[in-house]
Amino acid sequence: MKRYHSDILDALSIMLELFLLKKQEPSIITDLIDKAHKRQPIKQIFKELLSQKSNIQVNLNVNILKILKVINTTDVTPETIESFLNIISQKKTTNKLYYYSTPKEVNHLLCLLLELKEDESLYNPCYGIGSIFLSIASIMSSKNIKLFGEELDLRFSAIAKLIAKLSDIDEANLIVNDILKRTAFKKDGEIIKFDKVICNPPLYAHMGIEQLKEDERFSKIGILVKNYPELVFLTHALSHLKTRGVFIVRNQTLLKQGLESKLREKLLKEKMIEAVIELPKNIFPHQGYDFSILVISYNNNLVKHIDASSFYVKDGKYNKLVDIDKIVSMFSSNANSEFSKVTELSKLYVDDLRASHHVHTTKLTKQTLLLKDLDLEIFRGQRVHDIVDSTHKIKYFDLGIADFAQFGFSDKFSNEKESSEIAKILKYSLRPYDLLLSLRGVMPKVTILSPNLEETLAIANAGIIILRFQNKEDALALYCYLFSKKGYVALSHIYENSAENIVSANDLLNLVLPKNFHNYASKMQDIEELKEEYLRLDAKVLKLKEEL
């Protein structure tokens, strides 16, 4: 079917219409097959039949008989349709339907966490092509739920309604609407509440959010950052929530820098966080982020953290979530385990709500040495501007990551500039033994400034963090520790888990240092000797290249 239709949505709609025809009027399928076997023409009948159900024009060059035979021999159950949809949306990624659907294993988990009951209302603010409806039908013995939803795209909505029909779920309240402009579900001026809410928000969307500050759904939260569309959908959905909601969010939204302060305050103050479930990496096609499920309800004095990041098997290029029943069992229990931990709300580490942080963080003893226990200040590099007409200027070096020595002391800078911002340059000028770290990325870059730079005027650019110690021995010890494999791994872990790949000063200050930390300073001489040997060898290699 796809071969003869340039638009995958057209091909999918036709297939779903045929599945629905088989489900509702199977005799029509068999009659067409019989006619074809008797060499009677069926193309026009087939075309007219589909035109009655859809505005999509079927390409009559398709092998109609072959398609009808496949449909006729297919057991049209929610499980079968779900597997079919999962293959074309999650496995066949060239179709690019993965943006508008969710892997079936994740859908199953979301439905089980909701604990849907008969006659309850379920709301989805961005239902896409409706893959979640098949999971509801597969899991619930009764389909008697009241389904409500909003979707921006009319064509996705049409497919979702077909899927709802195939799932024996009433699709009458699946609305096409832009939730950023208004909510479709109000009664007598009041926002309607729904028993359960489910949401896997689109991350690709460019969201204009300035108009939301006057909206009753968002005004108490404050303007949300457009980089985090899931928080816009979460805030909108909270206005509709009656008992429990499940939301897929990127892990960085659970960090202090990611989650909007007023939204964080609301969730914690109103005891709305029931559970945080960290999902495996690489289970969503073409998504480079790490994800968690946020379970929201009311009056939670305890927060359940479940680290399911290792609950997967390789499935082609991607991973597949497994052990769903085990995750649900941990969610239903208030007991701690190898992969779960229950924390009192008052003891929650609010700057990092990820499950991996709470489940696996080692308890710190009074003897544990943290970076913040040392006498240091930490600040960020600066941008220096220049007033062209100014007659009073000063020369300085603008130091970037390119100036970092490969290892050992950095003492050679290349980017000399001049500027009239003399006071700023003097205020932020670098000093010997300053430690410099890259601000961004998942692979940290580190250097220490040479003691011979006393007379050199330089400032670090805005992509660098500076650690300045009162005691040079502390600076040497930290550099040598971070140079070691153990120290570099510890630092890399901070970078890998930073929001938007921008490391925070708070995370750096909480770096745990080894008991023998101060002994590392003695290794600086070894590093410098190795550096000199490396530079000599590098010069010999360069000379050889020039001679050849």
C-alpha positions, 0 to 999 in steps of 0.5 A, a space after each residue: 500500500 505504501 508503495 503506491 501512496 506517497 504519503 504514509 498517513 494516506 496508506 495507514 488510513 486506508 489500512 486501518 479503514 480495511 481493518 475496521 471493515 473486516 471487524 464490522 462487516 467481514 462479509 464485504 471482504 470475502 465477497 470482494 475476494 470471491 468476485 476477484 477469483 471469478 475474474 469479476 472487476 473489483 477495483 471500482 467497487 473497492 474505490 467506491 467502498 473506501 470513498 464512502 468511509 474516507 476522503 483519501 483516494 486509493 491508488 488502484 494500481 495496488 494489488 487489491 486482491 493481495 491486500 484483501 487476502 491479508 486483511 481477511 486472514 488477519 485476526 483484527 484484535 487490539 493486540 494485532 493492530 497494536 503490533 502492526 502500528 508499532 512496527 510501522 511507527 517505531 521500527 520502520 523509522 523511515 516512515 517518521 511516525 515515531 514523533 506521533 506515537 509511543 512504543 507499545 511497551 511504554 504505552 502498556 506501562 503508562 496504562 498500568 500505572 494509571 490503574 484505569 477503572 470502568 466508567 472513569 474518564 481519561 484525558 490526553 492533551 496530545 493524542 497524536 495517532 492514538 497508539 495509546 488507545 490500543 494499549 488501553 483496549 489490550 489491558 482493560 477487560 472492559 472498554 467502558 471508559 470515557 475518552 477525551 483528548 485534544 490534537 493539533 493536527 486534523 489528519 492525526 486525529 482522523 487516524 486516532 479516531 479509527 484506532 479508537 473504533 478498532 479498540 471499541 472505545 468511543 471517539 466522540 470526544 477526541 477534539 482537534 484543537 490548539 491547547 496553547 490558545 484554549 482548552 476545548 473542555 470547559 463547562 459553565 466557564 470552568 475547566 473540566 476535570 478528568 479522573 486520569 490524564 496521560 501524556 507523551 508530549 511532542 518535543 519537536 514542536 516550536 511553541 509560542 508561549 508568550 500569550 500563556 501568561 494571561 491564561 488561567 491554566 498557566 498564570 499561577 505557574 509563570 511563563 514556561 521556557 519554550 525549550 521544555 514543551 513537556 512542561 507546557 503540556 504538564 501544566 495544562 494537564 494539571 488544570 484537568 487532573 482529578 486523581 492521577 496523571 502519568 507524563 513522559 518527561 526528559 530527565 533534565 526537566 527533573 533537575 533544578 535548572 530544568 523544572 520551572 521554579 514555580 511549577 516545582 514549588 507547586 508540585 512539591 508544596 501540594 504533594 503532587 509527585 507520587 513517583 518518578 520512574 527512570 526509563 532505559 536509554 534509546 527506547 524512543 527512535 531518534 531521540 537523544 534524550 534520557 526520559 522518565 515517567 512522572 506520576 502525579 496525584 495528590 496528598 503524597 507524603 512519600 515519593 517513589 523512585 524506580 530506576 528502570 534504566 537497566 530494564 531493556 533488551 536490544 531490539 535492532 538499532 534501539 532498546 525495548 523496555 522489558 519487565 513491565 510487571 516488575 516495574 508496576 509491582 515496585 510502584 504498587 509497593 512502598 518497600 525499598 529494593 535494589 531498583 526502587 526507593 521510597 523517600 519522605 517528601 521532607 527528605 527529598 533532594 529537590 535539586 535532582 528528582 531523577 530516580 537514579 540519583 535517589 536510588 543509587 546515591 551513596 549516603 554521605 558520612 561526616 567524614 566524606 569530603 566534598 569539593 565545597 568543603 575546600 576554601 574556593 570560589 567558583 564563577 563563570 567566564 565573561 564576555 568582554 565588549 569594546 567601545 570603538 570610540 574609546 581612547 582608554 583601552 587595555 590589552 588582554 588574552 581572551 582564553 578559550 578551551 583551545 588554549 587548554 594544554 593537553 595536560 599539565 599547566 597551561 601557559 600559552 594563549 593565542 587570542 590577544 585583544 584590547 578593550 575599553 572595559 578595563 574594570 571588568 577585565 581587572 575584576 575577572 582576570 585569571 590567576 596562577 593555579 586557577 582551575 578551568 573547566 568547560 561549561 558545556 558538553 558531556 566530555 569535560 575539558 580541564 586545565 590549571 593555569 601556570 604559576 608563571 602567569 603572574 604578569 599575564 592579563 587574561 580572562 576566560 570566555 563565557 564557555 568556561 567555569 573557573 575554580 579559584 582556591 585560597 590554597 594552591 595545594 588544593 588546586 594542584 590536588 584537584 587537578 591531579 585527581 581529575 587527571 586520574 581515571 577515577 577522578 575523570 570518570 566522577 567528573 564525566 558523570 556530572 557532565 553527562 547528567 547535566 541539564 541541557 549539557 551545561 554543568 552547574 556549579 552546585 553539582 561541581 561543588 557536591 563532587 565527592 573527593 577521595 579520602 587521600 585527596 591531598 596526596 594527589 598534589 604530589 603527582 603534579 611534578 610527574 605530570 609536568 615531566 611527562 608533558 615535557 617528554 610529550 612535547 619533545 616527542 611531538 616536536 620530533 614527529 613534526 620535524 620528521 613530517 617536514 623532512 619527508 
